């Protein structure tokens, strides 16, 4: 047992030096997603759906407003039975409007997930390919890092290239910070 522990302790410096030589890459997935035409198309579809739902909710709210105003004008001349029935109608309309709003929000979220899931898979696959191609042990999200050393590889453009995203004029004018070893 002592020989095993001694050999293990002797191997620790070797393990740390091997880890110290591993490449670490970073990517900015936000920049990648913003540059993808698929994301722009999905965003447009979601916005169009949201506009349709908003117009339907507005129509329901306008209808409720008209009925409420009519009720308020006629309230003084109504019998108690008619008042209660109209109040119940108004409450039901308001409840339907709220339920519709919630259902529409859920539908928008489902549609967004449906449209974005294959795009996220595509980006993840590209990141994995770039990771292997550059011999990186790890790739981290650049936006989540507190600090990044000069030896870290910024692979954002490599992932964009793997996805077929052309560099924009602003990105091309900026100096490339690849931090190659």
C-alpha positions as protocol buffer text, in pm:
chain_id: "A"
residue {
  index: 1
  type: UNK
  ca { x: 0 y: 0 z: 0 }
}
residue {
  index: 2
  type: UNK
  ca { x: 287 y: 239 z: 81 }
}
residue {
  index: 3
  type: UNK
  ca { x: 448 y: 173 z: -257 }
}
residue {
  index: 4
  type: UNK
  ca { x: 118 y: 254 z: -430 }
}
residue {
  index: 5
  type: UNK
  ca { x: 82 y: 585 z: -241 }
}
residue {
  index: 6
  type: UNK
  ca { x: 444 y: 680 z: -308 }
}
residue {
  index: 7
  type: UNK
  ca { x: 410 y: 604 z: -678 }
}
residue {
  index: 8
  type: UNK
  ca { x: 85 y: 799 z: -688 }
}
residue {
  index: 9
  type: UNK
  ca { x: 250 y: 1100 z: -523 }
}
residue {
  index: 10
  type: UNK
  ca { x: 541 y: 1081 z: -766 }
}
residue {
  index: 11
  type: UNK
  ca { x: 300 y: 1080 z: -1061 }
}
residue {
  index: 12
  type: UNK
  ca { x: 103 y: 1387 z: -948 }
}
residue {
  index: 13
  type: UNK
  ca { x: 351 y: 1641 z: -1092 }
}
residue {
  index: 14
  type: UNK
  ca { x: 337 y: 1459 z: -1425 }
}
residue {
  index: 15
  type: UNK
  ca { x: -42 y: 1472 z: -1425 }
}
residue {
  index: 16
  type: UNK
  ca { x: -41 y: 1846 z: -1352 }
}
residue {
  index: 17
  type: UNK
  ca { x: 215 y: 1922 z: -1622 }
}
residue {
  index: 18
  type: UNK
  ca { x: 12 y: 1722 z: -1875 }
}
residue {
  index: 19
  type: UNK
  ca { x: -302 y: 1916 z: -1780 }
}
residue {
  index: 20
  type: UNK
  ca { x: -115 y: 2246 z: -1803 }
}
residue {
  index: 21
  type: UNK
  ca { x: -42 y: 2180 z: -2170 }
}
residue {
  index: 22
  type: UNK
  ca { x: -402 y: 2115 z: -2267 }
}
residue {
  index: 23
  type: UNK
  ca { x: -559 y: 2371 z: -2494 }
}
residue {
  index: 24
  type: UNK
  ca { x: -858 y: 2558 z: -2366 }
}
residue {
  index: 25
  type: UNK
  ca { x: -1088 y: 2734 z: -2606 }
}
residue {
  index: 26
  type: UNK
  ca { x: -1364 y: 2985 z: -2565 }
}
residue {
  index: 27
  type: UNK
  ca { x: -1663 y: 3068 z: -2783 }
}
residue {
  index: 28
  type: UNK
  ca { x: -1920 y: 3342 z: -2777 }
}
residue {
  index: 29
  type: UNK
  ca { x: -2240 y: 3152 z: -2852 }
}
residue {
  index: 30
  type: UNK
  ca { x: -2446 y: 3472 z: -2844 }
}
residue {
  index: 31
  type: UNK
  ca { x: -2242 y: 3616 z: -3129 }
}
residue {
  index: 32
  type: UNK
  ca { x: -2272 y: 3289 z: -3318 }
}
residue {
  index: 33
  type: UNK
  ca { x: -2648 y: 3268 z: -3271 }
}
residue {
  index: 34
  type: UNK
  ca { x: -2697 y: 3634 z: -3370 }
}
residue {
  index: 35
  type: UNK
  ca { x: -2508 y: 3574 z: -3693 }
}
residue {
  index: 36
  type: UNK
  ca { x: -2705 y: 3264 z: -3797 }
}
residue {
  index: 37
  type: UNK
  ca { x: -2971 y: 3325 z: -4063 }
}
residue {
  index: 38
  type: UNK
  ca { x: -3171 y: 3036 z: -3912 }
}
residue {
  index: 39
  type: UNK
  ca { x: -3204 y: 3230 z: -3586 }
}
residue {
  index: 40
  type: UNK
  ca { x: -3318 y: 3542 z: -3768 }
}
residue {
  index: 41
  type: UNK
  ca { x: -3581 y: 3342 z: -3957 }
}
residue {
  index: 42
  type: UNK
  ca { x: -3701 y: 3174 z: -3636 }
}
residue {
  index: 43
  type: UNK
  ca { x: -3717 y: 3510 z: -3458 }
}
residue {
  index: 44
  type: UNK
  ca { x: -3924 y: 3655 z: -3741 }
}
residue {
  index: 45
  type: UNK
  ca { x: -4168 y: 3362 z: -3723 }
}
residue {
  index: 46
  type: UNK
  ca { x: -4202 y: 3403 z: -3346 }
}
residue {
  index: 47
  type: UNK
  ca { x: -4258 y: 3778 z: -3380 }
}
residue {
  index: 48
  type: UNK
  ca { x: -4524 y: 3722 z: -3648 }
}
residue {
  index: 49
  type: UNK
  ca { x: -4701 y: 3471 z: -3425 }
}
residue {
  index: 50
  type: UNK
  ca { x: -4683 y: 3710 z: -3129 }
}
residue {
  index: 51
  type: UNK
  ca { x: -4835 y: 3989 z: -3341 }
}
residue {
  index: 52
  type: UNK
  ca { x: -5125 y: 3764 z: -3440 }
}
residue {
  index: 53
  type: UNK
  ca { x: -5187 y: 3671 z: -3079 }
}
residue {
  index: 54
  type: UNK
  ca { x: -5155 y: 4032 z: -2964 }
}
residue {
  index: 55
  type: UNK
  ca { x: -5417 y: 4143 z: -3216 }
}
residue {
  index: 56
  type: UNK
  ca { x: -5653 y: 3867 z: -3097 }
}
residue {
  index: 57
  type: UNK
  ca { x: -5606 y: 3969 z: -2732 }
}
residue {
  index: 58
  type: UNK
  ca { x: -5661 y: 4334 z: -2825 }
}
residue {
  index: 59
  type: UNK
  ca { x: -5984 y: 4238 z: -3003 }
}
residue {
  index: 60
  type: UNK
  ca { x: -6102 y: 4049 z: -2695 }
}
residue {
  index: 61
  type: UNK
  ca { x: -6011 y: 4341 z: -2467 }
}
residue {
  index: 62
  type: UNK
  ca { x: -6192 y: 4588 z: -2693 }
}
residue {
  index: 63
  type: UNK
  ca { x: -6502 y: 4369 z: -2692 }
}
residue {
  index: 64
  type: UNK
  ca { x: -6487 y: 4350 z: -2312 }
}
residue {
  index: 65
  type: UNK
  ca { x: -6448 y: 4728 z: -2289 }
}
residue {
  index: 66
  type: UNK
  ca { x: -6751 y: 4790 z: -2510 }
}
residue {
  index: 67
  type: UNK
  ca { x: -6966 y: 4552 z: -2304 }
}
residue {
  index: 68
  type: UNK
  ca { x: -6842 y: 4706 z: -1979 }
}
residue {
  index: 69
  type: UNK
  ca { x: -6925 y: 5059 z: -2099 }
}
residue {
  index: 70
  type: UNK
  ca { x: -7271 y: 4945 z: -2210 }
}
residue {
  index: 71
  type: UNK
  ca { x: -7326 y: 4780 z: -1873 }
}
residue {
  index: 72
  type: UNK
  ca { x: -7220 y: 5093 z: -1685 }
}
residue {
  index: 73
  type: UNK
  ca { x: -7459 y: 5311 z: -1891 }
}
residue {
  index: 74
  type: UNK
  ca { x: -7754 y: 5079 z: -1838 }
}
residue {
  index: 75
  type: UNK
  ca { x: -7677 y: 4965 z: -1483 }
}
residue {
  index: 76
  type: UNK
  ca { x: -7910 y: 5212 z: -1312 }
}
residue {
  index: 77
  type: UNK
  ca { x: -8213 y: 5090 z: -1505 }
}
residue {
  index: 78
  type: UNK
  ca { x: -8143 y: 4715 z: -1471 }
}
residue {
  index: 79
  type: UNK
  ca { x: -8311 y: 4475 z: -1236 }
}
residue {
  index: 80
  type: UNK
  ca { x: -8093 y: 4286 z: -990 }
}
residue {
  index: 81
  type: UNK
  ca { x: -8123 y: 3962 z: -1188 }
}
residue {
  index: 82
  type: UNK
  ca { x: -8008 y: 4128 z: -1513 }
}
residue {
  index: 83
  type: UNK
  ca { x: -7724 y: 4307 z: -1328 }
}
residue {
  index: 84
  type: UNK
  ca { x: -7597 y: 3980 z: -1185 }
}
residue {
  index: 85
  type: UNK
  ca { x: -7620 y: 3805 z: -1523 }
}
residue {
  index: 86
  type: UNK
  ca { x: -7432 y: 4087 z: -1701 }
}
residue {
  index: 87
  type: UNK
  ca { x: -7168 y: 4101 z: -1424 }
}
residue {
  index: 88
  type: UNK
  ca { x: -7118 y: 3727 z: -1460 }
}
residue {
  index: 89
  type: UNK
  ca { x: -7087 y: 3769 z: -1840 }
}
residue {
  index: 90
  type: UNK
  ca { x: -6824 y: 4039 z: -1792 }
}
residue {
  index: 91
  type: UNK
  ca { x: -6630 y: 3826 z: -1544 }
}
residue {
  index: 92
  type: UNK
  ca { x: -6641 y: 3529 z: -1782 }
}
residue {
  index: 93
  type: UNK
  ca { x: -6519 y: 3745 z: -2070 }
}
residue {
  index: 94
  type: UNK
  ca { x: -6234 y: 3878 z: -1858 }
}
residue {
  index: 95
  type: UNK
  ca { x: -6145 y: 3526 z: -1748 }
}
residue {
  index: 96
  type: UNK
  ca { x: -6148 y: 3400 z: -2111 }
}
residue {
  index: 97
  type: UNK
  ca { x: -5925 y: 3690 z: -2213 }
}
residue {
  index: 98
  type: UNK
  ca { x: -5675 y: 3611 z: -1937 }
}
residue {
  index: 99
  type: UNK
  ca { x: -5681 y: 3239 z: -2015 }
}
residue {
  index: 100
  type: UNK
  ca { x: -5633 y: 3309 z: -2384 }
}
residue {
  index: 101
  type: UNK
  ca { x: -5338 y: 3533 z: -2308 }
}
residue {
  index: 102
  type: UNK
  ca { x: -5173 y: 3262 z: -2098 }
}
residue {
  index: 103
  type: UNK
  ca { x: -5236 y: 2994 z: -2360 }
}
residue {
  index: 104
  type: UNK
  ca { x: -5096 y: 3216 z: -2632 }
}
residue {
  index: 105
  type: UNK
  ca { x: -4782 y: 3287 z: -2429 }
}
residue {
  index: 106
  type: UNK
  ca { x: -4735 y: 2912 z: -2378 }
}
residue {
  index: 107
  type: UNK
  ca { x: -4782 y: 2852 z: -2751 }
}
residue {
  index: 108
  type: UNK
  ca { x: -4521 y: 3116 z: -2833 }
}
residue {
  index: 109
  type: UNK
  ca { x: -4274 y: 2948 z: -2594 }
}
residue {
  index: 110
  type: UNK
  ca { x: -4344 y: 2605 z: -2745 }
}
residue {
  index: 111
  type: UNK
  ca { x: -4299 y: 2737 z: -3096 }
}
residue {
  index: 112
  type: UNK
  ca { x: -3977 y: 2912 z: -2999 }
}
residue {
  index: 113
  type: UNK
  ca { x: -3840 y: 2593 z: -2844 }
}
residue {
  index: 114
  type: UNK
  ca { x: -3946 y: 2392 z: -3149 }
}
residue {
  index: 115
  type: UNK
  ca { x: -3770 y: 2633 z: -3385 }
}
residue {
  index: 116
  type: UNK
  ca { x: -3457 y: 2689 z: -3173 }
}
residue {
  index: 117
  type: UNK
  ca { x: -3383 y: 2328 z: -3064 }
}
residue {
  index: 118
  type: UNK
  ca { x: -3240 y: 2216 z: -3400 }
}
residue {
  index: 119
  type: UNK
  ca { x: -3038 y: 2538 z: -3426 }
}
residue {
  index: 120
  type: UNK
  ca { x: -2885 y: 2483 z: -3080 }
}
residue {
  index: 121
  type: UNK
  ca { x: -2803 y: 2125 z: -3177 }
}
residue {
  index: 122
  type: UNK
  ca { x: -2637 y: 2248 z: -3497 }
}
residue {
  index: 123
  type: UNK
  ca { x: -2426 y: 2502 z: -3303 }
}
residue {
  index: 124
  type: UNK
  ca { x: -2328 y: 2245 z: -3038 }
}
residue {
  index: 125
  type: UNK
  ca { x: -2223 y: 2000 z: -3309 }
}
residue {
  index: 126
  type: UNK
  ca { x: -2010 y: 2269 z: -3476 }
}
residue {
  index: 127
  type: UNK
  ca { x: -1849 y: 2362 z: -3143 }
}
residue {
  index: 128
  type: UNK
  ca { x: -1763 y: 1996 z: -3080 }
}
residue {
  index: 129
  type: UNK
  ca { x: -1608 y: 1962 z: -3428 }
}
residue {
  index: 130
  type: UNK
  ca { x: -1402 y: 2278 z: -3382 }
}
residue {
  index: 131
  type: UNK
  ca { x: -1295 y: 2158 z: -3037 }
}
residue {
  index: 132
  type: UNK
  ca { x: -1164 y: 1832 z: -3182 }
}
residue {
  index: 133
  type: UNK
  ca { x: -1008 y: 2000 z: -3487 }
}
residue {
  index: 134
  type: UNK
  ca { x: -815 y: 2243 z: -3266 }
}
residue {
  index: 135
  type: UNK
  ca { x: -713 y: 1978 z: -3013 }
}
residue {
  index: 136
  type: UNK
  ca { x: -886 y: 2150 z: -2723 }
}
residue {
  index: 137
  type: UNK
  ca { x: -955 y: 1967 z: -2402 }
}
residue {
  index: 138
  type: UNK
  ca { x: -1228 y: 2213 z: -2306 }
}
residue {
  index: 139
  type: UNK
  ca { x: -1431 y: 2493 z: -2460 }
}
residue {
  index: 140
  type: UNK
  ca { x: -1598 y: 2745 z: -2233 }
}
residue {
  index: 141
  type: UNK
  ca { x: -1858 y: 3014 z: -2296 }
}
residue {
  index: 142
  type: UNK
  ca { x: -1665 y: 3342 z: -2315 }
}
residue {
  index: 143
  type: UNK
  ca { x: -1949 y: 3543 z: -2162 }
}
residue {
  index: 144
  type: UNK
  ca { x: -1937 y: 3336 z: -1842 }
}
residue {
  index: 145
  type: UNK
  ca { x: -1564 y: 3379 z: -1778 }
}
residue {
  index: 146
  type: UNK
  ca { x: -1435 y: 3627 z: -1526 }
}
residue {
  index: 147
  type: UNK
  ca { x: -1095 y: 3640 z: -1693 }
}
residue {
  index: 148
  type: UNK
  ca { x: -935 y: 3482 z: -1996 }
}
residue {
  index: 149
  type: UNK
  ca { x: -563 y: 3433 z: -2038 }
}
residue {
  index: 150
  type: UNK
  ca { x: -378 y: 3505 z: -2359 }
}
residue {
  index: 151
  type: UNK
  ca { x: -319 y: 3133 z: -2418 }
}
residue {
  index: 152
  type: UNK
  ca { x: -692 y: 3056 z: -2447 }
}
residue {
  index: 153
  type: UNK
  ca { x: -808 y: 3004 z: -2802 }
}
residue {
  index: 154
  type: UNK
  ca { x: -1105 y: 3218 z: -2908 }
}
residue {
  index: 155
  type: UNK
  ca { x: -1278 y: 2978 z: -3144 }
}
residue {
  index: 156
  type: UNK
  ca { x: -1590 y: 3184 z: -3210 }
}
residue {
  index: 157
  type: UNK
  ca { x: -1497 y: 3262 z: -3571 }
}
residue {
  index: 158
  type: UNK
  ca { x: -1390 y: 2900 z: -3630 }
}
residue {
  index: 159
  type: UNK
  ca { x: -1736 y: 2785 z: -3519 }
}
residue {
  index: 160
  type: UNK
  ca { x: -1897 y: 3050 z: -3741 }
}
residue {
  index: 161
  type: UNK
  ca { x: -1683 y: 2924 z: -4030 }
}
residue {
  index: 162
  type: UNK
  ca { x: -1791 y: 2566 z: -3956 }
}
residue {
  index: 163
  type: UNK
  ca { x: -2153 y: 2683 z: -3972 }
}
residue {
  index: 164
  type: UNK
  ca { x: -2091 y: 2874 z: -4297 }
}
residue {
  index: 165
  type: UNK
  ca { x: -2139 y: 3218 z: -4141 }
}
residue {
  index: 166
  type: UNK
  ca { x: -1949 y: 3488 z: -4326 }
}
residue {
  index: 167
  type: UNK
  ca { x: -1755 y: 3743 z: -4121 }
}
residue {
  index: 168
  type: UNK
  ca { x: -1930 y: 4081 z: -4109 }
}
residue {
  index: 169
  type: UNK
  ca { x: -1748 y: 4397 z: -4212 }
}
residue {
  index: 170
  type: UNK
  ca { x: -1726 y: 4515 z: -3849 }
}
residue {
  index: 171
  type: UNK
  ca { x: -1589 y: 4182 z: -3731 }
}
residue {
  index: 172
  type: UNK
  ca { x: -1341 y: 4167 z: -4018 }
}
residue {
  index: 173
  type: UNK
  ca { x: -1210 y: 4516 z: -3935 }
}
residue {
  index: 174
  type: UNK
  ca { x: -1151 y: 4422 z: -3571 }
}
residue {
  index: 175
  type: UNK
  ca { x: -816 y: 4252 z: -3493 }
}
residue {
  index: 176
  type: UNK
  ca { x: -848 y: 3879 z: -3444 }
}
residue {
  index: 177
  type: UNK
  ca { x: -771 y: 3765 z: -3090 }
}
residue {
  index: 178
  type: UNK
  ca { x: -700 y: 3399 z: -3144 }
}
residue {
  index: 179
  type: UNK
  ca { x: -437 y: 3371 z: -2875 }
}
residue {
  index: 180
  type: UNK
  ca { x: -262 y: 3078 z: -3045 }
}
residue {
  index: 181
  type: UNK
  ca { x: 20 y: 2902 z: -2864 }
}
